[in-house]
Amino acid sequence: MAGDDAAENRKKHLLNLICEVKARLDGKVDSLSFPIPQFIVIGKQSVGKSRLIEALAGETFNFVSGSLGSRRPTVLEFRNVPGLMPSRWSVFDENLKKWSTYPVQEVMIIVGNAHEACGQNVSEMPIRVKVEGQDCTDLGLVDLPGFRSYAKDDAMQQLAKKIDTMVFKFMNDENNIMLCVEEAGDAAGFATLGKAKQVDPTYKRTILIRNKLDKYYGDLTPENINKWLEGYGDLPQHLARFAVSLPHWTDTMPKAFGEMRKDCADRDMETLASKGASAKYKMTIGFQNFRNFMEIKIQQLFADALAPMLTRLKTMQEEHEKKLDVIRQETETINEDNILHATRSAGITFAQSFIFLMEGALSSEHNRKTLEEELRSFHEYCSRTKTLDEQELLPVSFEDLDSYVAYLRDTVKLPAMDVSLNGGAQFRRVMYEVEVFTRFAGLGKKLEPVDVIQARGSGLKECTWQDTITQLMMQNAPTRMRTKTKYVGERLKFFFGEQKEATVQFMLGLTGSPEEHMFSRLIPKQAQVIQRNDTMKRCIFDAFDAACDKHRIRFMQMWCDFMDSMFQSPLMLLKSGSMPSIGSGYEEEIAPTFESTKARIHQERRGRGTLQTALREKVKQIPDEDVMAKESVKMVQRIIEQTFAVIRSVVADHMQLYSESFFLLPMLRRLEGVMADMELQEEDKEKYRARKSVLEKEKAASEGMLADLTHCIEAVKRFKVTYGGGH
């Protein structure tokens, strides 16, 4: 007896423990990631779901009045208390976090009003009811609204769809065990069981209850009784199933509900045995067998869930402690006298992290893109912002972006074309792409005799062919090259803009990464504050964008000055290289010696004027006679094209050097200073003040959640100490 009492006591404490944890955490945690099993009752309207629940409670009740039925989950906790008559009814108070006892009639009104408050809508917020009495089954379950098979108008159809959506959400939760209620005589149309199979194909968390068995007695014979119990081969052997009859009457209940419940169970056993039911199906017949099965099943489920539940509770406790620390830190940073300093400090940490990202951070995964993805995003950005038109976005030789991408991949074989990159590695790839783009610059038109005549002048002032060539080049060539340079500037600006969020994610991702020990612990802390505070994040990003645009303008101005100087004195500045070309193989190639270097210096000095000399010789060959005008135009055109090609190559060759020297390096070196000089507008200060009130609410909610978690952890620990663990 003592052992039985201890086991019974342990069972009740386990059920109460799980009930308390669910009540405290329901709606605050993701049920899909929180391992507390529960039974849910599903079925069509009028199949006897409510009477089954009443049988488990040991007495009759009716929560819902009106024509719309239940529209929200009702969580029911039943506790068997020998000798307790009448039963004690309680409703969980979400504000006070405790059970409040009411007369059963008042409980029915409270729950009914909660359902009626939904109107023609549904709510996933449950009503929690506890029933304690001598006829109760030790069990916890969720009563869900029944599937609607008929809707008289559009409003009722919409309500039926909402109910289906909500019920299926519960059914899809792997922690929920489905009590599927069907009518015993409806074997050919088990609609609810079909829905259960959709979410649980193996029926590992489905229990079938074939209700209203007594109405089907007359159809059962010694020939079909066992086939019917088997489900005529349509039900798998491993599906837990029960056939039950429950009390029903016409006017006044003839005897106590508990006695009627027992009579129904006994009559089911006797009737089916008399019809030849096999002994192996004995434990699946009658309510009492179903009740015993449920009490054992719920203990097994809860005992198995105890260890993972404690682990999850501790993990959540650590997460919320960290979250509370971040909230407190952010609260301190946005005090009225500290917000500017806090924003600047976070901005400086962001700038330092941006440098780390550009140097190459293995743990940074955010916003990695292939070159094709990057170019498509850039084209969408330019289309949206109108920074470049379609003619400026593509070289003349290509009809669309697809052909340009195919050229880069198949002809150029651009390195890392199809590798997803960000940060410094992505910048190197951008340099390859813009160099290719720049080399497609062209003059755009052929010279006409009138152009040459106008450039030569009227004869009042002497104008050499060299001056004429320079003047003709200045008319069109700088504009063509500036278009390419504008593309490069916008590509770099877009690239840097894409690194903002990648930098924040890199900062957040340092915690727990292999690179964590290489960086300051302040980085992930500041990242959490930046990520949570939209105002701070926007201020930092705006300062970053302003710095980026400033360096873009300077970069463009530098390039324009460089190209103007090239085109104004093309024959003076062009020089040929002296680097010898490599032969067919590398076998004979050796590192330069001191003697070979001296010889190359001499060769370099002597060969610097080779290109100038060649072009000047061609200029001298241009005829001055009017009758040779067409020939003169052709020669001038060839010289201009050759000169432009050399200048274009020089510009393309220097693109990476200038981009790094006058865009990337200034960004890396001066960004911290930009963040340190950041100022806040009054509008930003107002947003910070509003954020402070939000933080106070978050802090209160987080502290409440942490208190609930701590309480649940201590309760589980006490149970494990008192009763020796889960099993």
VMD Tcl script that draws the C-alpha trace (Angstrom):
set ca {
  {0.00 0.00 0.00}
  {2.79 2.39 0.91}
  {4.40 1.79 -2.49}
  {1.12 2.40 -4.28}
  {0.57 5.62 -2.35}
  {4.09 6.82 -3.23}
  {3.56 6.04 -6.92}
  {0.20 7.82 -6.88}
  {1.72 10.81 -5.12}
  {4.57 10.94 -7.63}
  {2.12 10.76 -10.52}
  {0.10 13.70 -9.24}
  {3.22 15.78 -8.60}
  {4.51 15.06 -12.10}
  {1.21 16.09 -13.70}
  {1.01 19.22 -11.56}
  {4.61 20.10 -12.42}
  {4.04 19.86 -16.16}
  {0.76 21.74 -15.81}
  {2.47 24.56 -13.93}
  {5.32 24.84 -16.43}
  {2.88 24.95 -19.36}
  {0.70 27.54 -17.63}
  {3.66 29.83 -16.90}
  {5.31 29.58 -20.31}
  {2.41 29.12 -22.71}
  {2.37 31.87 -25.30}
  {5.87 33.00 -24.30}
  {7.90 30.23 -25.90}
  {7.85 28.52 -29.27}
  {5.97 25.27 -28.71}
  {7.82 23.65 -31.61}
  {11.14 24.04 -29.79}
  {9.84 23.42 -26.26}
  {9.50 19.69 -25.48}
  {6.30 19.50 -23.40}
  {3.89 16.88 -24.80}
  {0.15 17.38 -24.54}
  {-3.03 15.72 -25.77}
  {-5.28 17.59 -28.16}
  {-8.86 16.54 -28.91}
  {-9.84 16.81 -32.58}
  {-12.98 15.83 -34.46}
  {-15.99 17.09 -36.33}
  {-18.85 18.75 -34.55}
  {-21.40 16.35 -33.03}
  {-19.14 13.29 -32.89}
  {-19.14 13.37 -29.07}
  {-15.91 15.27 -28.30}
  {-17.52 17.21 -25.48}
  {-19.07 14.09 -23.91}
  {-15.67 12.32 -24.04}
  {-14.08 15.25 -22.21}
  {-16.93 15.22 -19.67}
  {-16.29 11.51 -19.10}
  {-12.62 12.26 -18.39}
  {-13.67 15.04 -16.00}
  {-16.23 12.82 -14.26}
  {-19.13 15.27 -14.57}
  {-21.14 17.18 -17.14}
  {-20.60 20.80 -18.12}
  {-21.13 23.08 -21.09}
  {-18.67 25.90 -21.74}
  {-20.09 27.36 -24.91}
  {-23.53 28.69 -25.63}
  {-24.80 30.21 -28.85}
  {-24.65 29.04 -32.45}
  {-20.98 29.66 -33.25}
  {-19.45 27.01 -30.95}
  {-15.92 27.12 -29.56}
  {-13.43 29.42 -31.26}
  {-10.32 29.09 -29.09}
  {-8.39 26.28 -27.35}
  {-9.50 25.24 -23.88}
  {-6.69 23.69 -21.82}
  {-8.14 21.26 -19.27}
  {-6.22 19.81 -16.34}
  {-8.00 16.91 -14.59}
  {-6.78 15.66 -11.20}
  {-8.18 12.64 -9.38}
  {-8.69 13.45 -5.68}
  {-10.34 10.55 -3.78}
  {-13.25 11.67 -1.61}
  {-13.48 15.17 -3.11}
  {-17.15 15.80 -3.88}
  {-18.29 17.98 -5.50}
  {-15.35 18.64 -7.81}
  {-13.25 21.77 -7.36}
  {-13.07 24.02 -10.45}
  {-10.35 26.62 -11.08}
  {-9.40 29.05 -13.85}
  {-5.80 30.18 -14.37}
  {-5.31 33.95 -13.95}
  {-2.74 35.07 -16.53}
  {-2.05 38.32 -14.66}
  {-1.60 36.85 -11.18}
  {0.03 33.65 -12.49}
  {-2.10 31.48 -10.23}
  {-5.25 29.34 -10.19}
  {-8.43 30.96 -8.89}
  {-11.28 28.72 -7.67}
  {-14.88 29.35 -8.79}
  {-18.21 27.47 -8.67}
  {-18.64 25.31 -11.76}
  {-21.50 27.46 -13.09}
  {-19.31 30.58 -12.90}
  {-16.45 28.76 -14.65}
  {-18.80 27.87 -17.50}
  {-19.79 31.55 -17.80}
  {-16.14 32.72 -17.75}
  {-15.09 30.23 -20.43}
  {-18.24 30.81 -22.50}
  {-17.65 34.57 -22.45}
  {-14.04 34.06 -23.53}
  {-15.26 32.13 -26.58}
  {-18.03 34.59 -27.35}
  {-15.54 37.49 -27.14}
  {-13.95 36.12 -30.34}
  {-17.08 36.92 -32.31}
  {-16.74 35.50 -35.81}
  {-12.99 35.15 -35.41}
  {-10.67 32.68 -33.67}
  {-7.89 33.05 -31.11}
  {-4.95 30.82 -30.27}
  {-4.83 32.23 -26.73}
  {-6.14 29.38 -24.54}
  {-8.45 29.39 -21.55}
  {-7.03 27.22 -18.75}
  {-9.37 25.24 -16.50}
  {-8.51 22.76 -13.74}
  {-10.98 20.18 -12.40}
  {-10.20 18.19 -9.21}
  {-12.54 15.47 -8.02}
  {-12.94 11.80 -7.15}
  {-14.22 10.84 -10.61}
  {-11.55 12.76 -12.58}
  {-8.95 11.06 -14.73}
  {-5.39 12.22 -14.05}
  {-4.83 13.90 -17.37}
  {-4.18 17.15 -19.19}
  {-5.53 17.92 -22.65}
  {-6.49 20.70 -25.05}
  {-10.03 20.84 -26.41}
  {-9.94 22.38 -29.88}
  {-12.88 23.71 -31.91}
  {-14.52 21.03 -34.06}
  {-14.16 20.86 -37.81}
  {-17.21 22.40 -39.47}
  {-18.89 20.28 -42.14}
  {-21.59 22.86 -42.94}
  {-21.57 26.65 -43.18}
  {-24.82 28.46 -43.96}
  {-23.31 31.72 -45.23}
  {-20.02 33.38 -46.23}
  {-19.27 34.53 -42.69}
  {-19.61 31.00 -41.34}
  {-17.45 29.68 -44.19}
  {-14.70 32.13 -43.29}
  {-14.99 31.11 -39.62}
  {-14.73 27.43 -40.61}
  {-11.55 28.14 -42.59}
  {-10.01 30.01 -39.67}
  {-10.85 27.13 -37.32}
  {-9.29 24.62 -39.74}
  {-6.11 26.71 -39.94}
  {-5.81 26.99 -36.16}
  {-6.52 23.29 -35.51}
  {-4.02 22.19 -38.16}
  {-1.39 24.39 -36.54}
  {-1.86 22.42 -33.30}
  {-1.90 19.15 -35.22}
  {1.41 19.96 -36.92}
  {3.16 20.47 -33.58}
  {5.26 17.34 -32.97}
  {4.73 17.69 -29.21}
  {0.96 17.19 -29.52}
  {-0.67 13.75 -29.26}
  {-3.94 13.73 -31.20}
  {-7.08 12.16 -29.70}
  {-9.02 11.67 -32.91}
  {-12.76 11.25 -32.16}
  {-14.91 9.58 -34.81}
  {-18.37 7.96 -34.74}
  {-18.14 4.16 -34.47}
  {-20.58 3.63 -37.34}
  {-18.63 5.91 -39.72}
  {-15.77 3.54 -40.56}
  {-15.98 4.33 -44.27}
  {-15.69 8.08 -43.74}
  {-13.18 8.74 -40.97}
  {-12.60 12.31 -42.18}
  {-10.75 13.52 -39.08}
  {-8.46 10.47 -39.09}
  {-7.63 11.35 -42.70}
  {-6.64 14.85 -41.61}
  {-4.49 13.36 -38.83}
  {-2.73 11.16 -41.37}
  {-1.74 14.24 -43.37}
  {0.40 15.50 -40.49}
  {1.21 12.12 -38.89}
  {1.52 9.54 -41.70}
  {2.76 6.76 -39.39}
  {0.16 7.46 -36.65}
  {2.92 7.57 -34.02}
  {1.13 10.40 -32.20}
  {-2.48 9.60 -33.13}
  {-5.02 7.78 -30.92}
  {-8.36 6.86 -32.50}
  {-11.51 6.89 -30.31}
  {-14.53 5.33 -32.05}
  {-17.33 6.90 -30.05}
  {-21.07 6.07 -29.73}
  {-20.37 2.34 -29.91}
  {-23.76 1.45 -28.38}
  {-25.55 2.88 -31.43}
  {-23.67 0.36 -33.56}
  {-24.34 -2.77 -31.45}
  {-27.02 -4.01 -33.84}
  {-24.66 -3.99 -36.84}
  {-22.05 -6.14 -35.12}
  {-22.24 -9.93 -35.51}
  {-19.97 -12.86 -34.64}
  {-18.90 -12.85 -38.31}
  {-17.80 -9.21 -38.48}
  {-16.98 -8.21 -34.89}
  {-13.23 -8.89 -35.06}
  {-12.94 -7.49 -38.57}
  {-14.61 -4.32 -37.35}
  {-12.28 -4.07 -34.34}
  {-9.35 -4.46 -36.76}
  {-10.79 -1.73 -39.00}
  {-11.44 -4.09 -41.91}
  {-7.75 -3.89 -42.79}
  {-7.85 -0.12 -43.33}
  {-6.33 0.71 -39.93}
  {-2.64 -0.09 -39.33}
  {-1.87 -2.52 -36.51}
  {0.27 -0.01 -34.60}
  {-2.50 2.64 -34.49}
  {-3.77 2.93 -30.91}
  {-7.56 2.70 -31.10}
  {-10.48 2.40 -28.67}
  {-14.20 1.72 -29.09}
  {-16.34 3.37 -26.38}
  {-19.88 4.23 -25.40}
  {-20.56 7.25 -23.20}
  {-23.58 8.23 -21.06}
  {-26.55 9.86 -22.77}
  {-30.13 10.49 -21.71}
  {-33.20 12.39 -22.86}
  {-34.57 14.48 -19.99}
  {-33.15 14.06 -16.47}
  {-29.91 12.22 -15.76}
  {-31.12 8.98 -14.11}
  {-28.10 8.48 -11.84}
  {-24.68 9.98 -11.05}
  {-22.61 10.61 -14.14}
  {-19.70 8.56 -12.78}
  {-21.97 5.53 -12.31}
  {-23.44 5.91 -15.80}
  {-19.91 6.10 -17.21}
  {-19.01 2.79 -15.51}
  {-22.25 1.15 -16.69}
  {-21.48 2.11 -20.31}
  {-17.96 0.67 -20.06}
  {-19.22 -2.60 -18.57}
  {-21.98 -2.90 -21.17}
  {-19.47 -2.39 -24.00}
  {-17.26 -5.18 -22.66}
  {-20.17 -7.60 -22.15}
  {-21.88 -6.89 -25.49}
  {-18.78 -7.25 -27.64}
  {-17.64 -10.34 -25.72}
  {-21.06 -11.91 -26.32}
  {-20.68 -11.27 -30.04}
  {-17.36 -13.13 -30.11}
  {-14.77 -10.33 -29.78}
  {-11.27 -11.79 -29.57}
  {-9.48 -11.53 -26.21}
  {-6.63 -9.64 -27.87}
  {-9.00 -6.70 -28.42}
  {-10.26 -6.68 -24.83}
  {-8.04 -3.77 -23.73}
  {-9.33 -1.58 -26.60}
  {-13.02 -1.77 -25.60}
  {-14.82 0.52 -23.17}
  {-14.09 3.84 -21.52}
  {-12.33 2.36 -18.47}
  {-9.62 0.77 -20.63}
  {-9.24 4.04 -22.52}
  {-8.94 5.92 -19.21}
  {-6.26 3.55 -17.88}
  {-4.33 3.79 -21.12}
  {-4.39 7.59 -21.02}
  {-3.18 7.82 -17.41}
  {-0.21 5.55 -18.15}
  {0.52 7.20 -21.50}
  {0.66 10.72 -20.10}
  {3.01 9.66 -17.32}
  {5.33 8.03 -19.85}
  {5.29 11.08 -22.08}
  {5.88 13.54 -19.27}
  {8.61 11.43 -17.66}
  {10.41 11.15 -21.00}
  {10.09 14.91 -21.55}
  {11.42 15.90 -18.11}
  {15.17 15.77 -18.91}
  {15.01 17.59 -22.28}
  {12.57 20.08 -20.76}
  {15.04 20.95 -17.97}
  {17.84 21.32 -20.52}
  {15.69 23.62 -22.65}
  {14.66 25.66 -19.62}
  {18.30 26.20 -18.64}
  {19.21 27.18 -22.20}
  {16.35 29.67 -22.30}
  {17.39 31.03 -18.92}
  {20.91 31.71 -20.22}
  {19.50 33.32 -23.37}
  {17.23 35.64 -21.40}
  {20.00 36.54 -18.95}
  {22.13 37.61 -21.91}
  {19.18 39.45 -23.44}
  {18.57 41.26 -20.15}
  {22.25 42.25 -20.00}
  {21.99 43.71 -23.52}
  {18.82 45.61 -22.59}
  {20.50 47.03 -19.49}
  {23.58 47.99 -21.48}
  {21.48 49.69 -24.15}
  {19.43 51.46 -21.47}
  {22.62 52.89 -19.98}
  {23.94 54.00 -23.38}
  {20.87 56.03 -24.34}
  {20.65 58.16 -21.24}
  {20.11 61.80 -22.19}
  {23.71 62.77 -21.36}
  {25.25 59.71 -22.96}
  {23.49 59.08 -26.26}
  {25.97 60.96 -28.47}
  {28.99 59.29 -26.85}
  {27.30 55.87 -27.07}
  {26.44 56.34 -30.77}
  {29.96 57.46 -31.58}
  {31.50 54.56 -29.63}
  {29.29 52.04 -31.41}
  {30.16 53.71 -34.74}
  {33.90 53.45 -34.04}
  {33.55 49.75 -33.22}
  {31.55 49.34 -36.44}
  {34.32 51.09 -38.42}
  {36.97 48.82 -36.89}
  {34.88 45.76 -37.74}
  {34.46 47.00 -41.30}
  {38.25 47.00 -41.62}
  {38.37 43.41 -40.32}
  {35.72 42.39 -42.86}
  {37.66 43.99 -45.72}
  {40.82 42.22 -44.59}
  {38.97 38.92 -44.93}
  {36.82 37.37 -42.18}
  {36.15 33.66 -42.58}
  {33.17 33.69 -40.21}
  {31.30 36.34 -42.20}
  {28.55 34.65 -44.20}
  {26.04 37.48 -44.63}
  {25.28 38.94 -48.06}
  {27.76 36.77 -49.95}
  {27.10 36.92 -53.68}
  {28.35 35.56 -56.95}
  {29.38 38.18 -59.52}
  {26.20 37.58 -61.50}
  {24.04 38.12 -58.41}
  {26.05 41.23 -57.57}
  {25.70 42.72 -61.07}
  {21.95 42.06 -61.15}
  {21.56 43.72 -57.75}
  {23.64 46.67 -58.99}
  {21.50 47.09 -62.10}
  {18.33 46.99 -59.96}
  {19.88 49.58 -57.63}
  {20.75 51.90 -60.56}
  {17.28 51.47 -62.05}
  {15.74 52.36 -58.70}
  {17.99 55.34 -57.89}
  {18.50 56.60 -61.48}
  {22.25 56.96 -60.85}
  {23.15 55.35 -64.19}
  {21.05 54.91 -67.31}
  {20.96 51.77 -69.46}
  {23.64 53.06 -71.86}
  {26.02 53.75 -68.98}
  {25.42 50.32 -67.39}
  {26.60 48.18 -70.30}
  {29.50 48.31 -72.78}
  {28.41 49.17 -76.31}
  {29.23 45.68 -77.56}
  {26.55 43.97 -75.40}
  {22.78 44.00 -75.84}
  {21.87 43.10 -72.28}
  {23.26 42.04 -68.90}
  {22.98 38.33 -69.73}
  {25.39 38.65 -72.67}
  {27.83 40.69 -70.57}
  {27.75 38.09 -67.77}
  {28.27 35.28 -70.29}
  {31.27 37.17 -71.73}
  {32.82 37.57 -68.27}
  {32.29 33.90 -67.47}
  {33.12 32.19 -70.77}
  {35.56 34.53 -72.54}
  {37.30 36.49 -69.81}
  {37.02 33.59 -67.34}
  {36.97 36.14 -64.56}
  {38.36 34.68 -61.29}
  {35.80 33.63 -58.63}
  {32.96 34.46 -61.03}
  {30.57 31.93 -59.50}
  {31.87 31.97 -55.94}
  {29.74 33.68 -53.26}
  {31.93 36.35 -51.67}
  {31.76 39.43 -49.48}
  {34.27 41.81 -47.91}
  {37.81 42.07 -49.20}
  {37.59 39.09 -51.54}
  {34.52 40.58 -53.19}
  {36.34 43.91 -53.61}
  {39.16 42.17 -55.51}
  {36.61 40.64 -57.86}
  {34.96 44.02 -58.40}
  {38.36 45.35 -59.49}
  {38.63 42.63 -62.14}
  {35.17 43.41 -63.46}
  {35.56 47.21 -63.66}
  {38.91 46.83 -65.42}
  {37.23 44.71 -68.11}
  {34.37 47.23 -68.32}
  {36.79 50.16 -68.75}
  {38.59 48.49 -71.64}
  {35.39 48.64 -73.69}
  {35.52 52.45 -73.90}
  {35.37 53.72 -77.49}
  {35.48 57.05 -79.31}
  {31.95 56.60 -80.49}
  {32.18 58.23 -83.96}
  {34.35 58.59 -87.06}
  {35.94 61.91 -88.02}
  {34.57 63.89 -90.94}
  {36.62 66.30 -93.08}
  {34.66 69.23 -91.66}
  {35.77 68.25 -88.15}
  {39.42 68.37 -89.15}
  {38.99 71.66 -91.04}
  {37.31 73.30 -88.05}
  {40.02 72.02 -85.70}
  {42.78 73.33 -88.04}
  {41.24 76.79 -87.94}
  {40.91 79.57 -90.52}
  {44.62 80.11 -90.99}
  {44.86 83.30 -88.90}
  {46.76 81.35 -86.32}
  {49.22 78.58 -87.05}
  {47.93 75.20 -85.87}
  {50.08 72.10 -86.12}
  {48.74 68.62 -86.75}
  {49.71 67.71 -83.18}
  {47.55 70.55 -81.85}
  {44.75 69.47 -84.16}
  {44.89 65.88 -82.87}
  {44.86 67.07 -79.26}
  {41.87 69.34 -79.93}
  {39.94 66.60 -81.71}
  {40.60 64.14 -78.88}
  {39.42 66.64 -76.25}
  {36.09 67.00 -78.07}
  {34.89 63.45 -77.41}
  {37.42 61.12 -75.77}
  {37.32 62.50 -72.17}
  {33.52 62.23 -72.13}
  {33.67 58.61 -73.24}
  {36.18 57.76 -70.54}
  {34.30 59.70 -67.85}
  {31.26 57.50 -68.53}
  {33.32 54.44 -67.69}
  {34.82 56.14 -64.66}
  {31.33 57.07 -63.44}
  {30.38 53.40 -63.68}
  {33.43 52.46 -61.59}
  {32.60 55.08 -58.95}
  {29.00 53.88 -58.64}
  {30.09 50.22 -58.54}
  {32.43 50.98 -55.65}
  {29.79 53.00 -53.81}
  {27.27 50.18 -54.24}
  {29.82 47.63 -53.08}
  {30.59 49.53 -49.88}
  {26.90 50.08 -49.22}
  {26.35 46.32 -49.38}
  {28.97 45.77 -46.68}
  {27.09 47.69 -43.95}
  {24.74 44.91 -42.92}
  {27.45 42.32 -43.59}
  {29.65 44.15 -41.07}
  {26.95 44.10 -38.39}
  {26.31 40.40 -38.97}
  {30.05 39.73 -38.81}
  {30.13 41.50 -35.44}
  {27.14 39.50 -34.18}
  {28.55 36.21 -35.47}
  {31.87 36.45 -33.65}
  {30.47 34.92 -30.46}
  {31.21 31.21 -30.54}
  {33.10 31.37 -33.85}
  {36.66 30.05 -34.35}
  {37.81 33.67 -34.80}
  {36.31 34.91 -31.55}
  {39.64 35.00 -29.66}
  {41.18 37.22 -32.36}
  {38.89 40.19 -31.72}
  {37.77 42.39 -28.86}
  {34.87 41.13 -26.74}
  {33.38 44.59 -27.11}
  {32.54 43.97 -30.78}
  {29.64 41.48 -30.34}
  {28.29 43.50 -27.39}
  {28.20 46.69 -29.44}
  {26.71 44.73 -32.34}
  {23.78 43.62 -30.22}
  {23.10 47.23 -29.21}
  {23.33 48.39 -32.85}
  {21.08 45.58 -34.06}
  {18.41 46.28 -31.44}
  {18.46 50.08 -31.76}
  {17.15 51.17 -35.17}
  {17.96 54.82 -34.52}
  {21.60 54.10 -33.67}
  {21.91 51.77 -36.62}
  {20.49 54.35 -39.01}
  {22.80 57.09 -37.69}
  {25.86 54.86 -38.16}
  {24.76 53.74 -41.62}
  {24.01 57.35 -42.66}
  {27.50 58.43 -41.53}
  {28.98 55.50 -43.46}
  {27.01 56.43 -46.60}
  {28.07 60.07 -46.33}
  {31.72 59.07 -46.03}
  {31.37 56.69 -48.96}
  {29.79 59.34 -51.19}
  {32.44 61.89 -50.19}
  {35.24 59.52 -51.21}
  {33.40 58.67 -54.44}
  {33.29 62.35 -55.41}
  {37.00 62.79 -54.66}
  {37.81 59.60 -56.54}
  {35.87 60.81 -59.58}
  {37.52 64.24 -59.48}
  {40.97 62.69 -59.27}
  {40.24 60.44 -62.25}
  {38.88 63.33 -64.31}
  {41.99 65.40 -63.61}
  {44.22 62.47 -64.50}
  {42.41 61.83 -67.78}
  {42.31 65.52 -68.71}
  {46.06 65.67 -68.35}
  {46.42 62.54 -70.47}
  {44.25 63.88 -73.28}
  {45.65 67.43 -73.23}
  {49.20 66.20 -73.82}
  {48.78 62.70 -75.19}
  {52.04 62.60 -77.11}
  {54.06 63.89 -74.16}
  {52.80 61.51 -71.45}
  {52.55 58.22 -73.29}
  {55.41 55.85 -72.71}
  {56.00 52.29 -73.70}
  {56.88 49.62 -71.17}
  {60.24 47.84 -71.16}
  {59.19 44.66 -69.34}
  {60.21 41.76 -71.58}
  {57.45 39.32 -72.49}
  {57.59 35.76 -71.22}
  {58.20 33.07 -73.82}
  {56.33 29.85 -74.34}
  {57.55 28.36 -71.06}
  {58.83 29.38 -67.65}
  {61.76 26.95 -67.54}
  {64.34 29.53 -68.60}
  {62.91 32.35 -66.50}
  {65.08 33.38 -63.53}
  {64.94 36.13 -60.93}
  {66.61 39.38 -62.06}
  {70.26 39.83 -61.07}
  {72.02 43.10 -60.25}
  {73.63 43.19 -63.70}
  {70.37 42.47 -65.53}
  {68.59 45.17 -63.51}
  {71.24 47.77 -64.47}
  {70.86 46.78 -68.10}
  {67.09 47.13 -67.89}
  {67.35 50.63 -66.36}
  {69.44 51.70 -69.33}
  {66.94 50.11 -71.69}
  {64.03 51.80 -69.84}
  {65.52 55.27 -70.20}
  {66.31 54.72 -73.84}
  {62.90 53.23 -74.66}
  {60.68 55.73 -72.86}
  {60.30 57.85 -75.94}
  {59.68 54.97 -78.34}
  {55.88 55.39 -78.45}
  {56.12 59.20 -78.63}
  {58.62 58.97 -81.45}
  {56.48 56.54 -83.40}
  {53.38 58.70 -83.11}
  {55.25 61.91 -83.98}
  {56.67 60.28 -87.08}
  {53.15 59.42 -88.14}
  {52.04 63.01 -87.47}
  {54.81 64.33 -89.72}
  {53.55 62.12 -92.52}
  {50.11 63.77 -92.55}
  {49.85 65.76 -95.81}
  {49.00 69.49 -95.67}
  {47.75 69.85 -99.26}
  {44.02 70.45 -99.70}
  {43.80 67.82 -102.42}
  {44.97 65.25 -99.86}
  {42.26 66.17 -97.33}
  {40.59 62.75 -97.29}
  {43.90 60.99 -96.74}
  {44.74 63.45 -93.97}
  {41.46 62.72 -92.21}
  {42.09 58.96 -92.36}
  {45.59 59.33 -90.92}
  {44.38 61.65 -88.15}
  {41.63 59.13 -87.32}
  {44.14 56.27 -87.06}
  {46.49 58.29 -84.85}
  {43.65 59.36 -82.55}
  {42.35 55.80 -82.25}
  {45.83 54.47 -81.50}
  {46.46 57.19 -78.92}
  {43.03 56.67 -77.32}
  {43.61 52.91 -77.15}
  {46.89 53.45 -75.30}
  {45.29 55.95 -72.88}
  {42.36 53.57 -72.31}
  {44.78 50.76 -71.49}
  {46.71 53.00 -69.10}
  {43.47 53.98 -67.35}
  {42.35 50.34 -67.08}
  {45.78 49.24 -65.86}
  {45.71 51.85 -63.11}
  {42.07 51.26 -62.11}
  {42.80 48.94 -59.17}
  {45.70 51.10 -57.93}
  {43.63 54.28 -57.97}
  {40.51 52.59 -56.56}
  {42.46 51.24 -53.62}
  {44.53 54.40 -53.09}
  {41.78 56.99 -53.45}
  {38.63 55.11 -52.40}
  {39.28 51.98 -50.35}
  {42.21 53.19 -48.22}
  {40.58 56.56 -47.35}
  {37.45 54.66 -46.31}
  {39.47 52.33 -44.09}
  {41.67 55.04 -42.59}
  {39.15 57.83 -42.08}
  {35.94 55.96 -41.21}
  {36.74 55.85 -37.49}
  {37.26 59.62 -37.56}
  {33.94 60.10 -39.33}
  {32.20 58.06 -36.64}
  {34.00 59.97 -33.87}
  {32.76 63.29 -35.34}
  {29.18 62.12 -35.76}
  {26.48 64.53 -34.61}
  {22.85 63.78 -33.73}
  {19.90 65.70 -35.03}
  {17.08 66.66 -32.68}
  {14.87 64.15 -34.49}
  {17.33 61.39 -33.58}
  {17.36 62.46 -29.95}
  {13.56 62.26 -29.86}
  {13.71 58.73 -31.26}
  {16.23 57.79 -28.59}
  {13.86 59.05 -25.90}
  {11.05 56.98 -27.41}
  {13.37 53.99 -27.53}
  {14.05 54.35 -23.82}
  {10.38 53.84 -22.95}
  {10.30 50.76 -25.21}
  {13.36 49.39 -23.42}
  {11.72 49.82 -20.04}
  {8.80 47.65 -21.22}
  {11.20 45.09 -22.73}
  {13.16 45.00 -19.50}
  {10.03 44.36 -17.43}
  {8.87 41.61 -19.81}
  {12.31 40.00 -19.87}
  {12.61 40.11 -16.09}
  {9.17 38.50 -15.80}
  {10.12 35.79 -18.29}
  {13.38 35.15 -16.43}
  {11.48 34.84 -13.15}
  {9.10 32.30 -14.75}
  {12.01 30.29 -16.14}
  {13.85 30.32 -12.81}
  {10.69 29.19 -10.99}
  {10.14 26.34 -13.48}
  {13.77 25.20 -13.24}
  {13.64 25.11 -9.46}
  {10.33 23.20 -9.55}
  {11.76 20.56 -11.90}
  {14.90 20.25 -9.79}
  {12.83 19.77 -6.63}
  {10.80 17.04 -8.33}
  {13.93 15.22 -9.51}
  {15.45 15.39 -6.02}
  {12.23 14.29 -4.32}
  {11.16 11.54 -6.72}
  {14.46 10.43 -8.20}
  {14.38 11.74 -11.77}
  {12.08 11.37 -14.71}
  {11.23 7.63 -14.64}
}
mol new
graphics top color blue
foreach p $ca { graphics top sphere $p radius 0.5 }
foreach p [lrange $ca 0 end-1] q [lrange $ca 1 end] { graphics top cylinder $p $q radius 0.2 }
display resetview
